Amino acid sequence: MKKITVCLLPVFLFVFLTGQNLFASAPETENHVQNISHMLGNRGLKKNFNDIYTEAGFLSFGEKQQLYSSFEDKPLAPFLLNWLIGFGIGSFVQKDYLSGGLCLAADITSVGIGLTGVILWQKELFDASRNANQDLGSLFLMVFNALTMRTAMPFIIAGGVLSIASRVYGMIAPWVYGASYNKRLEQALRIGEVRLSVAPLVMPDASCGLALRLEL
């Protein structure tokens, strides 16, 4: 009997120290994993945080890590879309609708301002060509104003600055949103959460005691 006790003691200690339940049924655990996957995939983390947090209490650390790897936010693709295409497309793909809307509005506005500058510049060139029969001094001054885009330049500069600002914001936003989302996902799945409790310990020889239980 002593030999059996010695052999099984590490097993019982492992169970109580890691919070693993060796007698839990596999189908029951799979149901919890499927429930969390359904909530994350269909309805999102924000709306189901409390339900996911409750379901995660029945999972092992390895199952939590597997779920995290499957549903963590990966900001590289949204970053590339916002950088190469713009208009907040990457943020919309990432489901960051606030940043996507800001980038979309800024890019549309910048295009509008830039087109206004181009139209004004073309108008100046048209006016210069139409007044070619005037004296040489007036014609030279008009052509100079048209070529230097004195009227159109402020619009073109404003549109360019707004476009650059939108592009820079669009490149930064996916990383900030991704880090925030992944942190929230860790909290919902209880990754890194440690709870220490006292649990009864019953040995094969019918002896009883108490053990500290570390739950991850």
MARKE-278769 format. One record per residue: x, y, z of N, C-alpha, C in turn; residue number from 0; residue in three letters. Coordinates in steps of 0.02 Angstrom, whole numbers, plus 50000, padded with zeros to 5 digits. Example, Ala and Ser with C-alpha at 12.3 -4.5 7.8 and 13.67 -1.06 7.14 Angstrom:
<sites>
50660;49716;50390;50615;49775;50390;50660;49835;50390;0;ALA $
50642;49888;50354;50684;49947;50357;50645;50002;50394;1;SER $
</sites>
This chain:
<sites>
50041;49940;50000;50000;50000;50000;50043;50063;50000;0;MET $
50099;50061;50035;50143;50119;50038;50172;50133;49969;1;LYS $
50189;50079;49933;50217;50089;49866;50166;50122;49820;2;LYS $
50103;50102;49825;50050;50132;49784;50042;50206;49801;3;ILE $
50045;50220;49866;50039;50290;49888;50094;50332;49860;4;THR $
50155;50307;49862;50213;50344;49836;50207;50355;49761;5;VAL $
50183;50305;49726;50178;50310;49653;50124;50360;49632;6;CYS $
50068;50360;49669;50012;50403;49649;50017;50474;49677;7;LEU $
50060;50484;49726;50066;50550;49756;50085;50604;49705;8;LEU $
50134;50593;49660;50149;50646;49611;50090;50662;49566;9;PRO $
50050;50611;49551;49992;50623;49507;49942;50668;49542;10;VAL $
49927;50653;49605;49879;50695;49642;49906;50765;49652;11;PHE $
49970;50771;49667;49999;50837;49675;49996;50877;49610;12;LEU $
50008;50844;49554;50003;50879;49489;49932;50903;49477;13;PHE $
49883;50861;49493;49814;50880;49482;49796;50942;49522;14;VAL $
49815;50942;49587;49794;50997;49629;49836;51060;49620;15;PHE $
49898;51052;49600;49940;51111;49590;49927;51145;49524;16;LEU $
49907;51110;49473;49896;51141;49408;49822;51154;49393;17;THR $
49778;51127;49435;49707;51138;49423;49679;51095;49368;18;GLY $
49714;51043;49347;49689;51000;49294;49641;50949;49324;19;GLN $
49590;50933;49287;49541;50884;49309;49548;50822;49265;20;ASN $
49579;50770;49291;49592;50710;49252;49529;50670;49239;21;LEU $
49477;50684;49278;49416;50644;49272;49362;50681;49232;22;PHE $
49378;50739;49207;49329;50776;49167;49320;50742;49100;23;ALA $
49259;50740;49077;49245;50707;49013;49267;50750;48956;24;SER $
49296;50719;48904;49320;50756;48846;49264;50791;48808;25;ALA $
49205;50759;48797;49151;50794;48762;49130;50858;48797;26;PRO $
49128;50857;48864;49108;50917;48901;49157;50973;48888;27;GLU $
49222;50958;48889;49273;51008;48876;49267;51034;48804;28;THR $
49254;50990;48757;49247;51010;48688;49187;51057;48679;29;GLU $
49135;51046;48717;49077;51090;48713;49095;51161;48734;30;ASN $
49135;51167;48786;49156;51234;48808;49199;51267;48755;31;HIS $
49243;51229;48725;49285;51257;48671;49243;51279;48612;32;VAL $
49194;51238;48594;49150;51255;48538;49108;51316;48553;33;GLN $
49085;51322;48615;49044;51380;48634;49085;51445;48628;34;ASN $
49147;51442;48652;49189;51502;48648;49206;51518;48575;35;ILE $
49220;51466;48536;49235;51477;48465;49176;51509;48429;36;SER $
49116;51485;48446;49056;51513;48415;49046;51587;48434;37;HIS $
49056;51602;48497;49047;51671;48520;49099;51718;48490;38;MET $
49160;51695;48485;49213;51737;48456;49205;51745;48381;39;LEU $
49183;51691;48348;49179;51693;48276;49118;51729;48249;40;GLY $
49062;51724;48284;49000;51751;48257;48978;51817;48289;41;ASN $
48987;51823;48354;48960;51882;48388;49013;51928;48417;42;ARG $
49074;51905;48419;49128;51951;48439;49145;51947;48513;43;GLY $
49203;51975;48528;49230;51973;48596;49194;52023;48642;44;LEU $
49181;52082;48617;49154;52136;48659;49086;52118;48687;45;LYS $
49042;52090;48646;48974;52075;48667;48971;52013;48712;46;LYS $
49020;51970;48708;49017;51906;48743;49073;51897;48794;47;ASN $
49103;51951;48816;49161;51946;48860;49144;51905;48923;48;PHE $
49089;51921;48956;49071;51887;49019;49057;51813;49008;49;ASN $
49022;51797;48954;49007;51727;48940;49070;51688;48923;50;ASP $
49115;51718;48886;49179;51685;48869;49220;51675;48932;51;ILE $
49220;51725;48975;49257;51720;49038;49232;51662;49080;52;TYR $
49166;51653;49082;49137;51597;49121;49156;51530;49090;53;THR $
49148;51524;49024;49164;51461;48990;49238;51444;48997;54;GLU $
49281;51494;48996;49353;51482;48999;49374;51451;49066;55;ALA $
49333;51458;49117;49350;51429;49182;49350;51353;49181;56;GLY $
49322;51322;49130;49319;51249;49126;49375;51221;49081;57;PHE $
49417;51264;49053;49467;51242;49006;49536;51237;49038;58;LEU $
49578;51195;49008;49647;51189;49030;49688;51246;48999;59;SER $
49747;51254;49023;49791;51307;48997;49806;51296;48923;60;PHE $
49817;51233;48904;49832;51219;48834;49773;51236;48788;61;GLY $
49712;51222;48810;49653;51238;48770;49643;51313;48764;62;GLU $
49658;51349;48817;49654;51422;48815;49704;51450;48765;63;LYS $
49765;51424;48766;49816;51447;48720;49797;51432;48648;64;GLN $
49767;51374;48637;49746;51356;48569;49692;51403;48543;65;GLN $
49644;51420;48586;49592;51468;48566;49621;51537;48553;66;LEU $
49669;51556;48595;49700;51622;48586;49737;51625;48519;67;TYR $
49773;51572;48503;49809;51570;48439;49762;51573;48380;68;SER $
49703;51543;48387;49656;51541;48332;49621;51608;48320;69;SER $
49610;51646;48374;49569;51706;48369;49606;51770;48385;70;PHE $
49671;51767;48396;49707;51829;48410;49708;51874;48348;71;GLU $
49712;51938;48359;49712;51986;48304;49783;51991;48276;72;ASP $
49788;51986;48210;49852;51991;48176;49852;52054;48133;73;LYS $
49886;52107;48154;49879;52172;48122;49920;52182;48058;74;PRO $
49960;52134;48037;50004;52145;47980;49963;52158;47916;75;LEU $
49914;52116;47902;49874;52126;47841;49837;52192;47841;76;ALA $
49802;52212;47895;49771;52278;47897;49821;52335;47888;77;PRO $
49880;52327;47916;49933;52377;47908;49951;52386;47835;78;PHE $
49961;52331;47800;49980;52334;47729;49924;52364;47686;79;LEU $
49861;52347;47701;49805;52374;47663;49799;52449;47673;80;LEU $
49806;52471;47736;49802;52543;47749;49860;52581;47718;81;ASN $
49917;52548;47714;49976;52581;47686;49974;52584;47609;82;TRP $
49957;52528;47579;49960;52525;47506;49898;52552;47471;83;LEU $
49840;52543;47502;49777;52564;47471;49747;52625;47505;84;ILE $
49746;52624;47571;49718;52679;47609;49642;52674;47616;85;GLY $
49610;52731;47630;49537;52735;47639;49512;52691;47695;86;PHE $
49555;52673;47743;49534;52635;47801;49515;52564;47787;87;GLY $
49532;52537;47728;49511;52470;47710;49538;52418;47759;88;ILE $
49602;52425;47778;49631;52378;47825;49597;52379;47893;89;GLY $
49579;52438;47917;49545;52444;47981;49476;52414;47978;90;SER $
49441;52424;47922;49375;52393;47915;49380;52317;47915;91;PHE $
49432;52290;47882;49443;52217;47882;49457;52194;47954;92;VAL $
49492;52234;47992;49509;52218;48061;49451;52228;48108;93;GLN $
49395;52256;48083;49336;52272;48122;49347;52330;48170;94;LYS $
49396;52371;48155;49406;52433;48192;49371;52489;48152;95;ASP $
49306;52494;48162;49266;52538;48121;49279;52612;48135;96;TYR $
49299;52628;48195;49314;52698;48211;49374;52723;48171;97;LEU $
49429;52686;48174;49489;52706;48137;49476;52702;48062;98;SER $
49439;52651;48040;49423;52646;47969;49382;52705;47945;99;GLY $
49333;52726;47984;49293;52784;47965;49333;52848;47963;100;GLY $
49378;52857;48011;49420;52917;48012;49465;52920;47950;101;LEU $
49497;52863;47935;49541;52861;47876;49502;52871;47812;102;CYS $
49443;52841;47807;49402;52848;47747;49382;52921;47737;103;LEU $
49358;52954;47790;49337;53024;47785;49396;53068;47767;104;ALA $
49455;53056;47799;49514;53097;47786;49538;53089;47714;105;ALA $
49539;53027;47689;49563;53016;47621;49516;53045;47569;106;ASP $
49451;53038;47579;49403;53068;47532;49409;53144;47532;107;ILE $
49416;53173;47591;49424;53246;47596;49488;53269;47563;108;THR $
49542;53232;47574;49606;53252;47543;49603;53248;47467;109;SER $
49569;53198;47441;49560;53192;47368;49519;53251;47342;110;VAL $
49466;53268;47378;49425;53324;47356;49463;53390;47356;111;GLY $
49501;53402;47409;49541;53464;47412;49594;53465;47357;112;ILE $
49627;53408;47346;49678;53404;47294;49649;53416;47225;113;GLY $
49591;53387;47211;49558;53398;47146;49538;53471;47137;114;LEU $
49516;53503;47191;49500;53574;47187;49561;53615;47167;115;THR $
49619;53598;47196;49680;53632;47178;49698;53621;47105;116;GLY $
49691;53561;47080;49707;53546;47010;49660;53583;46963;117;VAL $
49596;53586;46981;49547;53623;46939;49564;53697;46936;118;ILE $
49582;53726;46993;49601;53797;46994;49663;53809;46952;119;LEU $
49710;53762;46955;49772;53770;46916;49757;53768;46841;120;TRP $
49715;53721;46821;49696;53717;46750;49658;53779;46728;121;GLN $
49617;53807;46772;49581;53868;46755;49629;53926;46744;122;LYS $
49681;53930;46785;49731;53983;46776;49767;53976;46710;123;GLU $
49785;53914;46692;49817;53904;46627;49771;53922;46569;124;LEU $
49706;53905;46576;49658;53922;46523;49650;53997;46516;125;PHE $
49647;54032;46573;49641;54105;46570;49703;54136;46538;126;ASP $
49761;54109;46552;49823;54136;46523;49824;54128;46448;127;ALA $
49802;54069;46424;49801;54058;46351;49747;54099;46317;128;SER $
49691;54112;46350;49637;54150;46320;49654;54224;46314;129;ARG $
49696;54249;46358;49715;54319;46357;49783;54330;46323;130;ASN $
49799;54287;46275;49864;54292;46241;49871;54356;46199;131;ALA $
49816;54388;46182;49819;54448;46141;49832;54511;46182;132;ASN $
49837;54506;46247;49851;54564;46288;49926;54581;46284;133;GLN $
49944;54634;46317;50014;54655;46314;50059;54603;46345;134;ASP $
50122;54605;46328;50170;54553;46347;50179;54549;46422;135;LEU $
50179;54607;46456;50190;54608;46529;50134;54573;46566;136;GLY $
50071;54588;46547;50014;54557;46581;50012;54482;46568;137;SER $
50028;54463;46505;50029;54393;46487;50082;54355;46526;138;LEU $
50142;54384;46532;50196;54352;46569;50178;54342;46642;139;PHE $
50145;54394;46671;50126;54389;46742;50073;54334;46752;140;LEU $
50026;54329;46706;49973;54279;46712;50001;54209;46704;141;MET $
50045;54200;46654;50076;54135;46645;50118;54115;46705;142;VAL $
50154;54164;46733;50195;54151;46792;50152;54129;46851;143;PHE $
50096;54163;46861;50050;54144;46916;50022;54074;46904;144;ASN $
50007;54059;46842;49978;53993;46826;50029;53937;46837;145;ALA $
50091;53949;46814;50143;53897;46820;50164;53887;46893;146;LEU $
50165;53939;46932;50183;53933;47003;50124;53912;47046;147;THR $
50064;53909;47017;50004;53885;47052;49992;53924;47117;148;MET $
49996;53989;47113;49989;54029;47173;49920;54021;47204;149;ARG $
49869;54014;47163;49801;54005;47190;49788;53932;47209;150;THR $
49813;53886;47168;49798;53815;47179;49843;53782;47231;151;ALA $
49902;53810;47240;49951;53778;47284;49926;53765;47355;152;MET $
49892;53814;47388;49868;53800;47456;49822;53740;47460;153;PRO $
49779;53731;47409;49734;53673;47409;49772;53608;47400;154;PHE $
49821;53609;47354;49861;53549;47341;49902;53530;47403;155;ILE $
49931;53580;47436;49970;53566;47496;49926;53539;47552;156;ILE $
49867;53571;47562;49822;53548;47614;49798;53476;47601;157;ALA $
49782;53461;47539;49761;53393;47522;49817;53343;47533;158;GLY $
49878;53361;47514;49935;53316;47524;49950;53303;47597;159;GLY $
49948;53357;47638;49962;53349;47710;49909;53305;47742;160;VAL $
49845;53316;47725;49792;53275;47754;49798;53203;47732;161;LEU $
49817;53191;47670;49826;53123;47645;49883;53088;47681;162;SER $
49939;53122;47692;49995;53093;47728;49977;53077;47800;163;ILE $
49941;53124;47832;49921;53113;47902;49875;53053;47907;164;ALA $
49829;53046;47859;49783;52989;47860;49821;52924;47849;165;SER $
49870;52925;47805;49908;52864;47791;49950;52844;47851;166;ARG $
49980;52892;47885;50020;52876;47944;49976;52848;48000;167;VAL $
49919;52880;48010;49872;52855;48061;49847;52785;48043;168;TYR $
49833;52774;47979;49810;52709;47957;49862;52654;47966;169;GLY $
49925;52672;47965;49978;52623;47975;49990;52607;48049;170;MET $
49975;52655;48092;49985;52645;48164;49925;52612;48197;171;ILE $
49865;52631;48174;49803;52608;48207;49797;52531;48212;172;ALA $
49814;52492;48159;49806;52419;48166;49847;52389;48222;173;PRO $
49906;52415;48234;49948;52387;48288;49920;52405;48356;174;TRP $
49896;52466;48364;49867;52486;48428;49803;52447;48442;175;VAL $
49760;52442;48392;49698;52405;48401;49711;52331;48413;176;TYR $
49759;52302;48377;49775;52232;48385;49801;52216;48455;177;GLY $
49845;52260;48481;49871;52249;48549;49816;52253;48601;178;ALA $
49771;52301;48592;49715;52309;48639;49668;52249;48636;179;SER $
49653;52227;48576;49607;52170;48567;49637;52106;48597;180;TYR $
49700;52094;48583;49733;52033;48608;49737;52033;48685;181;ASN $
49748;52091;48714;49749;52095;48786;49681;52079;48815;182;LYS $
49629;52105;48783;49561;52091;48806;49545;52017;48796;183;ARG $
49569;51987;48743;49557;51916;48731;49591;51873;48784;184;LEU $
49651;51892;48805;49686;51856;48858;49645;51859;48923;185;GLU $
49617;51917;48937;49577;51924;48998;49515;51881;48995;186;GLN $
49482;51880;48936;49421;51840;48929;49435;51765;48937;187;ALA $
49493;51742;48911;49511;51672;48914;49547;51653;48979;188;LEU $
49556;51703;49022;49589;51692;49086;49660;51668;49079;189;ARG $
49694;51690;49028;49764;51672;49019;49806;51717;49064;190;ILE $
49848;51685;49104;49889;51723;49150;49856;51736;49216;191;GLY $
49792;51716;49222;49757;51726;49285;49773;51668;49332;192;GLU $
49797;51685;49391;49818;51634;49440;49773;51640;49501;193;VAL $
49745;51583;49522;49704;51581;49582;49731;51526;49628;194;ARG $
49738;51543;49690;49764;51496;49739;49708;51479;49788;195;LEU $
49694;51415;49796;49641;51394;49840;49662;51331;49878;196;SER $
49625;51316;49931;49638;51256;49971;49588;51203;49953;197;VAL $
49612;51142;49937;49568;51088;49917;49583;51025;49958;198;ALA $
49533;50985;49970;49544;50922;50008;49584;50872;49966;199;PRO $
49627;50835;49999;49668;50785;49966;49655;50717;49997;200;LEU $
49630;50671;49957;49616;50603;49980;49663;50555;49946;201;VAL $
49702;50519;49986;49751;50472;49959;49720;50402;49952;202;MET $
49751;50359;49912;49725;50290;49903;49720;50250;49967;203;PRO $
49761;50267;50017;49759;50229;50080;49706;50257;50127;204;ASP $
49660;50300;50100;49605;50328;50138;49626;50384;50186;205;ALA $
49689;50404;50184;49711;50460;50225;49689;50525;50192;206;SER $
49676;50576;50232;49651;50640;50207;49698;50696;50227;207;CYS $
49691;50751;50190;49732;50809;50205;49709;50868;50164;208;GLY $
49747;50920;50167;49733;50981;50128;49791;50995;50081;209;LEU $
49775;51023;50024;49827;51040;49975;49811;51108;49946;210;ALA $
49864;51144;49930;49856;51208;49895;49844;51194;49821;211;LEU $
49795;51227;49793;49778;51216;49723;49791;51281;49683;212;ARG $
49833;51274;49634;49851;51331;49591;49814;51324;49525;213;LEU $
49768;51371;49510;49728;51368;49450;49752;51420;49401;214;GLU $
49764;51399;49337;49787;51443;49285;49730;51456;49236;215;LEU $
</sites>
